[in-house]
Amino acid sequence: MGDGKAGLVHAFDLSGAVTDQSDYQLGRAQTFEGRTIFNHLDMEIAAMLGVAPGDVVINDMAVHKPLKQVVLSVHRGEGTEAEAVIVAVKQGGLELVDLEAADNSSISVGPVPTAEALEFGQPCNTLAITDIDSYNGELLVAGVSNEEFSSKLRRIPFPFTNEVSTSSIKIWHAVHARYETGALIISQTVAEIDGEPTLIAIYACTQIVKIPLSELTDGADVRGTMIDEMGFGNTPLDIVPYLNAWDGTSHVVVTNTNRSARSLNIEAIGAAEDMPYGEGVQPVFSVAGVYQFPLPMRGTLHLDTIDETYAVVVRRSPEDVRNIQLPTLAMPFFFDRVDHVVEMNWSDAPDPLGYKSAPSLEYN
C-alpha cells in the first residue's frame, strides 16, 4: 500500500487473511450473465465499520488471482483523521483485515511534494504515490516529487532492501504539442512486447505512453513514447491487462471517468510509433493513436480481473447512481446482459443466440 503523504510504501503479509474463493459462483459466462455480489457496497462497509456511508471512501481494489480473493482499500473518516483499512470479500460477505496482526515492512520513495495546493485545492503530497505495480520481484511506484523534473518512476526490489532506483520521465504530449516533465501517471502495467518487458502507463491528461523497463535505470532522464490519446475532458482510472480467451490475443482495458472503457491490443501497442508533432490532436476531445475498441462500461470506479473469464468492478449502478455495486462481468467484452432491457427479453421474443435455453441461475 502507498502512503503518499508520508512518502512510504508499506507491505503487509496477508497470508492469514486471504482464503480460497474459487467455489464462489461468479455467474454464467456462456450467457454473459455476471453476479452482483453487493448492492450499496459503501453502506455495507459503513455498517461493518460503525460509521456513516459518507465517511467511507473506497480507494482501490485488487484480486489475489490464485485464490480469487477480492480485497478493497478503504478510508474510514475524512481529512487528516481518516484511517486506512483493508476489507476482504469472502463468500459474498465482508471481513475487516487485522493489519496490526500482520507482519509488515516499509520503505521510503524519497522526496515528496509539500502540502501546497494545486489550482483547485488538491494537496500536491497526495500525488506522491499514484500507482503501485509489481513485476518480476520489483515494485514499480509512480508519482511526483518535489523536484522541477517531477514525474517519477521508482523501481524497488521486494522484499525491501532499502534500495530505490528512481527515473525521471519526460513525454511528448500530442494534445498540448509540447514536451512535459511533470505529467502524472495515474495507472500502469507491464507487458512483454517482442520479448522486452515494457511499462504501459496512462496519464492524468489522457495519454498512453510505453517505456522499455531497461531504460528505467537509477538517475535516468527517460523519454516515453506517446502512442495513444484517450480523449481530453476525462480522467483515466485503471489500466488492466487481460487475455482474450476466445482467440488468445493479449490486451489492456482502460476505464475512464467520462467515457466508456476501451480495449487496446498489446501487439498494436508494440507496433505503434510516437504520435506526431505539430498542432496536437484535433478536433478537441478526440481520441487518436492505437485503435481503441469501445467496451460498454460506464460508472466504473475500480476494476480488476479475477481469471480469464470474469472481471470484477466497483461501479455506480446503471439504474441508480446512488447505488455503488460490486458485480462481476463476463470477459472479453466486460459485459452483463442483465444491465440492459432489449426486445429479446420478452418471453415470446426471438432468441437467436439461444440464451433462453439455459436454466435460471441459482447461486450458491
C-alpha positions, 0 to 999 in steps of 0.5 A: 500500500502507498502512503503518499503523504508520508512518502512510504510504501508499506507491505503487509503479509496477508497470508492469514487473511486471504482464503480460497474463493474459487467455489464462489459462483461468479455467474454464467459466462456462456450467457454473459450473465455476471453476479452482483455480489453487493448492492450499496457496497459503501453502506455495507462497509459503513455498517461493518465499520460503525460509521456513516456511508459518507465517511467511507471512501473506497480507494482501490481494489485488487484480486489475489488471482490464485485464490480469487480473493477480492480485497478493497482499500478503504478510508474510514473518516475524512481529512487528516483523521481518516484511517486506512483499512483493508476489507476482504470479500469472502463468500459474498460477505465482508471481513475487516483485515487485522493489519496490526496482526500482520507482519509488515515492512516499509520503505521510503520513495524519497522526496515528496511534494509539500502540502501546497495546493494545486489550482483547485485545492488538491494537496500536491503530497497526495500525488506522491504515490499514484500507482503501485505495480509489481513485476518480476520481484520489483515494485514499480511506484509512480508519482511526483516529487518535489523536484522541477523534473517531477514525474517519477518512476521508482523501481524497488526490489521486494522484499525491501532492501532499502534500495530505490532506483528512481527515473525521471520521465519526460513525454511528448504530449500530442494534445498540448504539442509540447514536451512535459516533465511533470505529467502524472501517471495515474495507472500502469502495467507491464507487458512483454512486447517482442520479448522486452518487458515494457511499462504501459502507463496512462496519464492524468491528461489522457495519454498512453505512453510505453517505456522499455523497463531497461531504460528505467535505470537509477538517475535516468532522464527517460523519454516515453513514447506517446502512442495513444490519446484517450480523449481530453475532458476525462480522467483515466482510472485503471489500466488492466491487462487481460487475455482474450480467451476466445482467440488468445490475443493479449490486451489492456482495458482502460476505464475512464471517468467520462467515457466508456472503457476501451480495449487496446491490443498489446501487439498494436501497442508494440507496433505503434510509433510516437504520435506526431508533432505539430498542432496536437490532436484535433478536433478537441476531445478526440481520441487518436493513436492505437485503435481503441475498441469501445467496451460498454462500461460506464460508472466504473470506479475500480476494476480488476480481473479475477481469471480469464473469464470474469472481471470484477468492478466497483461501479455506480449502478446503471439504474441508480447512481446512488447505488455503488455495486460490486458485480462481476462481468463476463470477459472479453467484452466486460459485459452483463446482459442483465444491465440492459432491457432489449426486445429479446427479453420478452418471453415470446421474443426471438432468441437467436443466440439461444440464451433462453435455453439455459436454466435460471441461475441459482447461486450458491 
